[in-house]
Structures are given as C-alpha cells and as structure tokens.
C-alpha cells in the first residue's frame, strides 16, 4: 500500500482515492460504509492548482511495534494523501472517535 511501506504488512479496512477536486466548488470527500465518518471538507479554493493527484483516505491498523508499551491506540489509523500537500485555505478533517474511549490514556499514541 503506497505510503504505508515503512509499517510492513498492515490490514487495510477502507481505501478511497478521489479525482482531483474542482478548485471553484466546496467539496466533501468521505469513505463509505463503516468508516463513512472519516472525511475531508475542502472549501472552494483549498485544493492547490499545481497538484494533479487526487486526495485519498486510508483506514488501517497500526502494527503493535508502533504502539507505545502499556498504552493503547484510540482506534484505527487514518492516512490522508497525497503526502506533503499544503492547502491554499484551511480544510476540515473529520475522524470519529468512540465516545467511550479514554483519550487521556491513548492520545499520546496517536
């Protein structure tokens, strides 16, 4: 999986690559099904004109070796692509967290 090679083999639960967004229209991109709460909202003018690769969202499991000893991760990991992109205006990223998760114990692992 592009962008996850350094992690070794990791289970991927959802992946979507979207077309290059129209710079003149606000757009919400989100996964389907179980992970439909994972989304990116791009206001008009946010997508850099020089970027010809569309955005992607990937939900995957972090390997145990990447977790800190004695602490848990709050849930699945999310990778947003393409790497290194700088938006022209602020965007909104949504990643739902189970309200029963004790974030005080897991936030240092995110």
Z-matrix of the N, CA and C atoms (Angstrom, degrees):
N
C 1 1.443
C 2 1.521 1 108.47
N 3 1.297 2 117.69 1 122.39
C 4 1.454 3 122.84 2 -178.75
C 5 1.518 4 110.81 3 -57.02
N 6 1.323 5 115.67 4 129.61
C 7 1.452 6 121.52 5 178.74
C 8 1.516 7 114.58 6 90.01
N 9 1.330 8 117.35 7 -10.03
C 10 1.463 9 120.53 8 -179.81
C 11 1.534 10 111.35 9 -115.08
N 12 1.322 11 117.76 10 7.24
C 13 1.467 12 121.42 11 -174.94
C 14 1.523 13 113.09 12 -57.05
N 15 1.318 14 117.62 13 -36.70
C 16 1.465 15 120.16 14 -177.37
C 17 1.523 16 113.11 15 -67.58
N 18 1.334 17 116.86 16 -14.30
C 19 1.461 18 120.93 17 -179.57
C 20 1.519 19 112.77 18 -88.35
N 21 1.331 20 117.30 19 -10.96
C 22 1.464 21 120.25 20 -173.93
C 23 1.520 22 109.20 21 80.62
N 24 1.326 23 116.86 22 -151.91
C 25 1.469 24 120.70 23 179.29
C 26 1.521 25 109.23 24 -76.85
N 27 1.307 26 116.86 25 123.04
C 28 1.464 27 121.23 26 175.64
C 29 1.524 28 108.72 27 -133.15
N 30 1.333 29 117.44 28 139.98
C 31 1.462 30 119.53 29 175.13
C 32 1.532 31 110.55 30 -68.21
N 33 1.321 32 115.83 31 131.76
C 34 1.464 33 121.70 32 176.46
C 35 1.518 34 107.30 33 -106.98
N 36 1.329 35 117.03 34 126.44
C 37 1.462 36 122.36 35 -175.80
C 38 1.521 37 112.59 36 -97.17
N 39 1.319 38 117.10 37 -29.41
C 40 1.465 39 121.33 38 179.31
C 41 1.515 40 108.56 39 -157.63
N 42 1.325 41 115.27 40 143.10
C 43 1.474 42 120.34 41 176.76
C 44 1.514 43 108.26 42 -151.60
N 45 1.312 44 114.79 43 135.09
C 46 1.464 45 120.39 44 177.39
C 47 1.526 46 108.13 45 -143.03
N 48 1.322 47 115.87 46 132.23
C 49 1.458 48 122.06 47 172.52
C 50 1.521 49 106.42 48 -112.79
N 51 1.302 50 116.44 49 129.51
C 52 1.453 51 122.66 50 -174.98
C 53 1.533 52 110.31 51 -106.25
N 54 1.334 53 116.88 52 155.83
C 55 1.468 54 119.26 53 174.10
C 56 1.526 55 110.37 54 -66.04
N 57 1.311 56 115.78 55 161.55
C 58 1.463 57 120.64 56 177.33
C 59 1.533 58 108.35 57 -58.30
N 60 1.333 59 117.49 58 124.94
C 61 1.468 60 120.21 59 -178.16
C 62 1.532 61 112.61 60 -66.90
N 63 1.300 62 115.59 61 149.69
C 64 1.454 63 122.52 62 173.71
C 65 1.525 64 107.50 63 -71.52
N 66 1.305 65 117.52 64 122.43
C 67 1.471 66 121.46 65 -177.20
C 68 1.526 67 113.48 66 -66.83
N 69 1.321 68 117.53 67 -16.90
C 70 1.462 69 120.40 68 -172.66
C 71 1.527 70 113.01 69 -100.18
N 72 1.336 71 116.69 70 3.28
C 73 1.460 72 121.57 71 -176.63
C 74 1.527 73 109.24 72 -131.80
N 75 1.315 74 118.50 73 137.98
C 76 1.469 75 121.74 74 172.74
C 77 1.526 76 108.15 75 -68.62
N 78 1.331 77 116.08 76 139.40
C 79 1.456 78 120.97 77 -175.11
C 80 1.522 79 110.23 78 -138.11
N 81 1.335 80 116.48 79 139.08
C 82 1.461 81 121.06 80 171.82
C 83 1.526 82 106.97 81 -115.02
N 84 1.320 83 115.71 82 123.98
C 85 1.462 84 122.50 83 178.98
C 86 1.516 85 107.87 84 -112.18
N 87 1.331 86 117.03 85 128.38
C 88 1.457 87 118.34 86 -179.30
C 89 1.518 88 110.59 87 -146.65
N 90 1.331 89 113.42 88 156.88
C 91 1.451 90 119.98 89 176.42
C 92 1.523 91 109.56 90 -73.96
N 93 1.318 92 115.69 91 166.20
C 94 1.460 93 121.26 92 179.21
C 95 1.525 94 109.83 93 -104.70
N 96 1.316 95 115.49 94 163.95
C 97 1.462 96 121.53 95 172.94
C 98 1.510 97 113.68 96 69.31
N 99 1.321 98 114.81 97 -138.56
C 100 1.465 99 122.30 98 -174.53
C 101 1.533 100 113.47 99 -54.57
N 102 1.322 101 117.02 100 -31.05
C 103 1.467 102 120.88 101 -175.92
C 104 1.527 103 112.30 102 -106.76
N 105 1.334 104 116.93 103 28.18
C 106 1.461 105 121.17 104 -177.65
C 107 1.528 106 113.03 105 -66.60
N 108 1.311 107 118.20 106 -13.56
C 109 1.461 108 121.27 107 176.68
C 110 1.514 109 113.44 108 -77.78
N 111 1.335 110 117.19 109 -12.03
C 112 1.462 111 121.49 110 177.55
C 113 1.525 112 107.36 111 -83.91
N 114 1.334 113 116.49 112 117.73
C 115 1.461 114 118.94 113 -176.10
C 116 1.526 115 112.01 114 -151.30
N 117 1.331 116 113.78 115 163.57
C 118 1.459 117 123.15 116 172.82
C 119 1.519 118 106.15 117 -127.64
N 120 1.327 119 117.09 118 129.49
C 121 1.459 120 121.22 119 174.22
C 122 1.519 121 108.23 120 -109.32
N 123 1.327 122 114.79 121 120.82
C 124 1.457 123 121.86 122 -178.12
C 125 1.527 124 109.16 123 -110.05
N 126 1.327 125 118.33 124 111.50
C 127 1.458 126 118.65 125 174.73
C 128 1.530 127 109.86 126 -69.72
N 129 1.315 128 116.51 127 161.54
C 130 1.463 129 120.27 128 176.64
C 131 1.530 130 109.02 129 -52.76
N 132 1.314 131 116.45 130 136.03
C 133 1.460 132 121.86 131 178.34
C 134 1.512 133 115.04 132 86.15
N 135 1.330 134 119.04 133 -1.25
C 136 1.466 135 121.11 134 -176.62
C 137 1.526 136 112.57 135 -76.83
N 138 1.344 137 117.21 136 -40.90
C 139 1.466 138 119.63 137 -174.36
C 140 1.528 139 109.47 138 -73.19
N 141 1.344 140 117.61 139 124.78
C 142 1.463 141 120.57 140 -178.49
C 143 1.536 142 111.16 141 -62.31
N 144 1.318 143 116.48 142 133.34
C 145 1.465 144 121.94 143 -176.47
C 146 1.527 145 112.57 144 -60.94
N 147 1.329 146 118.28 145 -29.90
C 148 1.468 147 120.99 146 -176.19
C 149 1.536 148 113.23 147 -82.61
N 150 1.330 149 119.44 148 -8.47
C 151 1.469 150 122.10 149 -177.54
C 152 1.525 151 108.83 150 -88.32
N 153 1.321 152 115.29 151 117.42
C 154 1.471 153 120.76 152 -176.58
C 155 1.520 154 113.09 153 -102.26
N 156 1.316 155 116.99 154 -1.37
C 157 1.472 156 122.22 155 176.36
C 158 1.524 157 107.90 156 -99.06
N 159 1.336 158 116.63 157 134.72
C 160 1.457 159 120.56 158 179.02
C 161 1.513 160 112.64 159 -74.82
N 162 1.317 161 117.30 160 162.13
C 163 1.458 162 121.42 161 178.80
C 164 1.527 163 111.85 162 -70.47
N 165 1.331 164 115.09 163 157.47
C 166 1.464 165 120.60 164 176.87
C 167 1.518 166 109.33 165 -139.49
N 168 1.325 167 115.13 166 153.35
C 169 1.463 168 123.32 167 176.02
C 170 1.519 169 107.22 168 -130.12
N 171 1.318 170 117.22 169 131.06
C 172 1.460 171 122.16 170 178.70
C 173 1.522 172 108.94 171 -133.11
N 174 1.328 173 117.19 172 129.38
C 175 1.465 174 122.61 173 174.91
C 176 1.516 175 106.84 174 -108.43
N 177 1.337 176 116.56 175 126.85
C 178 1.459 177 120.54 176 -175.95
C 179 1.522 178 110.27 177 -146.92
N 180 1.312 179 115.41 178 169.55
C 181 1.471 180 122.32 179 178.49
C 182 1.519 181 108.78 180 -96.01
N 183 1.327 182 116.67 181 126.65
C 184 1.466 183 119.61 182 174.66
C 185 1.522 184 109.51 183 -70.09
N 186 1.332 185 117.68 184 138.37
C 187 1.465 186 118.90 185 176.34
C 188 1.529 187 110.85 186 -64.55
N 189 1.296 188 116.21 187 150.33
C 190 1.473 189 121.11 188 179.76
C 191 1.522 190 110.72 189 -56.27
N 192 1.328 191 118.02 190 -34.68
C 193 1.464 192 121.24 191 -178.86
C 194 1.532 193 112.50 192 -63.48
N 195 1.324 194 118.71 193 -19.21
C 196 1.459 195 122.04 194 179.78
C 197 1.521 196 112.26 195 -92.21
N 198 1.304 197 117.13 196 -5.94
C 199 1.465 198 120.64 197 179.28
C 200 1.521 199 108.92 198 -91.79
N 201 1.295 200 116.19 199 147.56
C 202 1.466 201 119.44 200 179.23
C 203 1.513 202 110.16 201 -77.88
N 204 1.318 203 116.70 202 144.19
C 205 1.460 204 122.75 203 -179.49
C 206 1.519 205 110.85 204 -58.50
N 207 1.334 206 115.42 205 131.60
C 208 1.450 207 121.01 206 175.36
C 209 1.512 208 114.94 207 81.89
N 210 1.326 209 117.92 208 -0.66
C 211 1.455 210 120.11 209 179.73
C 212 1.520 211 109.65 210 -127.95
N 213 1.299 212 116.06 211 153.92
C 214 1.449 213 122.31 212 179.63
C 215 1.515 214 110.23 213 -104.29
N 216 1.305 215 115.70 214 163.01
C 217 1.454 216 122.36 215 172.62
C 218 1.520 217 106.70 216 -93.99
N 219 1.332 218 117.82 217 145.26
C 220 1.459 219 121.77 218 -175.63
C 221 1.517 220 112.53 219 -66.27
N 222 1.294 221 119.02 220 -15.09
C 223 1.464 222 121.50 221 -179.88
C 224 1.516 223 110.49 222 167.60
N 225 1.294 224 115.61 223 -153.89
C 226 1.459 225 121.73 224 178.56
C 227 1.531 226 109.20 225 -68.83
N 228 1.308 227 115.76 226 158.46
C 229 1.459 228 121.25 227 176.03
C 230 1.525 229 108.90 228 -93.98
N 231 1.322 230 116.16 229 153.71
C 232 1.458 231 121.73 230 178.96
C 233 1.525 232 108.61 231 -127.95
N 234 1.322 233 115.64 232 130.75
C 235 1.466 234 121.39 233 175.15
C 236 1.517 235 107.78 234 -112.46
N 237 1.321 236 115.13 235 128.39
C 238 1.453 237 121.95 236 176.80
C 239 1.523 238 107.68 237 -106.31
N 240 1.302 239 117.52 238 136.34
C 241 1.461 240 121.00 239 -179.60
C 242 1.518 241 109.99 240 -129.92
N 243 1.304 242 116.40 241 169.28
C 244 1.461 243 127.62 242 0.51
C 245 1.529 244 111.77 243 -77.38
N 246 1.323 245 115.00 244 157.75
C 247 1.466 246 121.06 245 -179.81
C 248 1.531 247 110.66 246 -63.21
N 249 1.318 248 115.35 247 145.94
C 250 1.458 249 122.07 248 171.89
C 251 1.516 250 116.23 249 77.13
N 252 1.312 251 117.81 250 7.01
C 253 1.465 252 119.73 251 -177.55
C 254 1.521 253 110.73 252 -72.01
N 255 1.319 254 116.47 253 140.84
C 256 1.461 255 122.82 254 174.75
C 257 1.522 256 107.02 255 -121.99
N 258 1.323 257 115.64 256 118.64
C 259 1.459 258 120.87 257 -176.32
C 260 1.517 259 110.69 258 -78.08
N 261 1.328 260 115.44 259 149.76
C 262 1.460 261 120.81 260 -178.89
C 263 1.523 262 112.49 261 -78.03
N 264 1.334 263 118.15 262 -24.45
C 265 1.465 264 123.65 263 173.36
C 266 1.528 265 106.94 264 -139.71
N 267 1.328 266 119.19 265 158.92
C 268 1.471 267 120.82 266 -178.28
C 269 1.534 268 112.12 267 -59.18
N 270 1.325 269 114.80 268 145.57
C 271 1.462 270 122.57 269 177.11
C 272 1.525 271 108.77 270 -118.21
N 273 1.336 272 116.03 271 172.49
C 274 1.468 273 120.91 272 176.64
C 275 1.525 274 108.33 273 -119.70
N 276 1.325 275 116.33 274 128.13
C 277 1.463 276 122.68 275 176.15
C 278 1.524 277 106.75 276 -112.71
N 279 1.335 278 116.37 277 130.81
C 280 1.469 279 120.86 278 178.95
C 281 1.524 280 109.58 279 -117.80
N 282 1.316 281 115.07 280 127.31
C 283 1.465 282 121.99 281 175.85
C 284 1.523 283 106.47 282 -137.33
N 285 1.338 284 117.30 283 106.46
C 286 1.464 285 119.24 284 -177.14
C 287 1.534 286 112.11 285 -68.93
N 288 1.307 287 114.86 286 147.57
C 289 1.463 288 121.72 287 176.79
C 290 1.521 289 107.43 288 -126.53
N 291 1.317 290 116.48 289 135.64
C 292 1.462 291 121.71 290 177.73
C 293 1.526 292 108.68 291 -55.55
N 294 1.345 293 118.64 292 125.64
C 295 1.464 294 120.35 293 -177.50
C 296 1.529 295 113.44 294 -62.73
N 297 1.316 296 118.04 295 -14.88
C 298 1.466 297 121.31 296 178.66
C 299 1.526 298 112.59 297 -89.05
N 300 1.321 299 117.72 298 -2.14
C 301 1.459 300 121.56 299 -179.92
C 302 1.521 301 109.96 300 -73.83
N 303 1.327 302 117.01 301 132.38
C 304 1.453 303 122.28 302 176.91
C 305 1.526 304 107.49 303 -84.64
N 306 1.319 305 116.83 304 92.40
C 307 1.456 306 121.53 305 -176.09
C 308 1.521 307 112.48 306 -67.46
N 309 1.312 308 118.57 307 -21.48
C 310 1.467 309 120.32 308 177.88
C 311 1.522 310 110.63 309 -63.77
N 312 1.329 311 117.16 310 -30.48
C 313 1.456 312 120.81 311 179.83
C 314 1.520 313 112.44 312 -88.67
N 315 1.315 314 119.14 313 -26.14
C 316 1.449 315 120.74 314 -172.27
C 317 1.519 316 115.31 315 -107.11
N 318 1.314 317 119.61 316 -14.85
C 319 1.453 318 120.43 317 -171.62
C 320 1.523 319 112.88 318 -64.17
N 321 1.311 320 118.91 319 -27.59
C 322 1.452 321 120.02 320 -179.25
C 323 1.532 322 112.48 321 -72.74
N 324 1.313 323 116.67 322 -9.61
C 325 1.466 324 120.00 323 -179.02
C 326 1.522 325 111.88 324 -100.53
N 327 1.303 326 118.42 325 -5.86
C 328 1.462 327 120.88 326 -176.60
C 329 1.492 328 112.33 327 -76.96
